[in-house]
Amino acid sequence: MTQILVIEDSKKQGHDLSIVLTFLGESSLTVARGHWRDEATAQGVNPDKLKLILVGHYKPSLMMSLLEELTDWHDGVPLVILGDQELPDFPDRISARIVATIPLPLSYQPMLDAMHKAQVYGEHYARLRDVGSVRDYNMFRSLVGNSTSVQRIRHFMSQVADTEVTVLITGESGTGKEVVARNLHANSTRASKPFVPINCGAIPPDLLESELFGHEKGAFTGAISTRVGRFELAQGGTLFLDEIGDMPLPMQVKLLRVIQEQSYERVGGTKTLQTDVRILAATHRNLEGMIDAGTFRQDLYYRINVFPIEMPSLRERASDIPFLLNELISRLENSKRGSVRFNSAAIRALGQYSWPGNVRELANLVERMAIMHPHGVVGVHDLPRQYQPEGIDLPQVIEEAAETIDAGPASVALNSAEDALAGDPAAIPNQQGNGNLLPLNGLDLKEYLGNLERSLIEQALDDSGGVVARAADRLNIRRTTLVEKMRKYDMQR
């Protein structure tokens, strides 16, 4: 069954892509742009079963028309563009489908990255379709992970994103509460209007009212001009009240009034201004406990807690750490701030850590390791001491490093204790089907595949006594094809 549809006019490029995809265990069909739909239909391609569509390098006008045809053909198959050329500005319905671009010449890791992103897109699309509400993939682009808790949050977001309901996002610091808020706004009917955040705990109490509602000139000492507040800036859009649990009681009363009456006055002003904003709030505090202690108003709590979303701590979803590492490293590389990799023993150690700073702490660690080990591979002994498991010894490191953790490009599957310690790029197994194929320092995929192909041809010729026709039968290719390959590798009959 075809899993990947390749649209490419160049026969050589299509052949190279087919080899790479076959090497990765994927079945593919390569068709030309001019009659791609007819060929796909004739070959029985079912778009519902496709993992992705790989689109070749075309000039902008041809690219635009092709992507429009593909989008109309099926609205759930992710698109990957071959070549890292400058893409034109596509409509949202098209740009949301493009999950990755693969630079030329082809290499192993970018192809794996693209397939991983396409898989995530497909999973999210299917999940939203199941709940009857298919939306833009951007809702999930920042919500990395595949744990049960993250899937539950995605489900909640799909239910509440395009409503006008006030959402209260709770959870420890660093768990990504603002990420959820921004994604809710981006997938709401207010997406074209401003998203305005304000940290209620970072602003002195005597200035918070002015920050929220604005002030008139001369309202207080230092008010040398009229200032627009956050409510006014967010008009028609979304106001995100971060750390609302740190808001002083007097301000809670004023905020409650604005939410109830949809109107307010600037500090020092008399004119009543109408407001049309959706409020999203977040806090790391226990608001119910604060209500009991008399430091948070119960009526305000009921106003903002219409739809609660609780963010899990990182220690509660340690299985997502490989995916988060992959995402954080990709962001480092895209922003030209370096790169780093973690071997499986290091990832195992990170999974045992308690993460008091949650995802924010993990992001800081990745950036720190990229500075200390630029473009290197971090082992468990390279981690800061607090991230290393208690009582770790060398044999344990070797044993764990030999195991594979499926984490995309952020992790490396090591094949031996020597790989774990030395990161030997030459230690590449020849058996296909082994998951431990990629060496620590990467490889030249084209050269590796060429060497592998040459080695198999030599073996077939040896087994066949040098008879080309017999060797071709062993390799299941035509005799003329084998002769061409022998000429390519300068091999004598």
C-alpha angles and dihedrals in degrees: 000000000000110000101171127039114206118198107195132139096198109088092203093050091046090050092050091049091050091053092049093048092046088050088055091050096252126134113223143177121212118207135171120253096239096063104013095134095051092048093046091050092046090052091050096246111176110205090205089064098046119111093200145331116240111208121200129225112289135158114268098260093051091042092054095051092045094051091048089053091049092048091051091046093059130350098206107054113100118231127222119193120216111226129029094246122145106277122214121242105279126196114265093254089060101037090052089059096052103090100169148355123222117214122223136275093051119249135178103246101051089050091053091047091052093048091050092052091047090052091052090048091051093048092050093046091051092048093052091044089054091055090047098248118097112187141163117308089231088082089074103031093099096036099087122185144061103229122127092252093053091047089052091053091050089052092051090049092052088055099048107026099095097037128093092235119133110243127205113202114197133182144103122306113279097025095115105261093151090050089060092046093051092048092049089054093045091055098043132090086258094061093113091055127073126290105210120187126192127181105221092195096052097058122076112251093242091056099041095084091053091047092052102039104018127230141247124242111279094014090131140348109302095021094123094159141016113277129201115228130221093261089058093045091052094049108149091005139067131299114204113203104197119196092008088168088073093058113117117246095247090056091047089061092051093045091051090053092051092049092049099043101029090224140091144166128237117249106276092011134111101197115103113227123202118225132206109184137131112231123219117180134190137187141167091208129095099249094186090057089048089053090055089049092050095242098110128046116245094210091054090048091056090048095054099033097069093121115016123201116188117203115216120230118248092249088059091057103034089148088073094060095093090052092047091050089052092052095044093049090048090053091050091052094045091052091048092241096129136267141251140175133215123215121225094261090056092048090050089052092049089052090060095051120102097227103209088180093047120199092347090059091048090052090051090050093052091051091047092050091048088057095045097041106025111197089347136119118258116218127193092266090053091061119096110269097255090061095053117095117249116266095010115169135182099261090054090052092051093048095048094043090059091063124087123238111192100227106131118237094340092074133047125216107224122207102198145010088257090057090052094053103033105024091224108196091199094062096099120148119224099212114102117220092043108123091213099078107122118081121220097258096042126241145240099263096197093052092044093051091046092052091046092050092048092049092052092048091051091050092049091050092048092050090048096049091247094301105143097201092052092047090050089054090052090052092044093234134115119274091239090053091053091049090053091051092048089052090048091055093039092241121163121230 
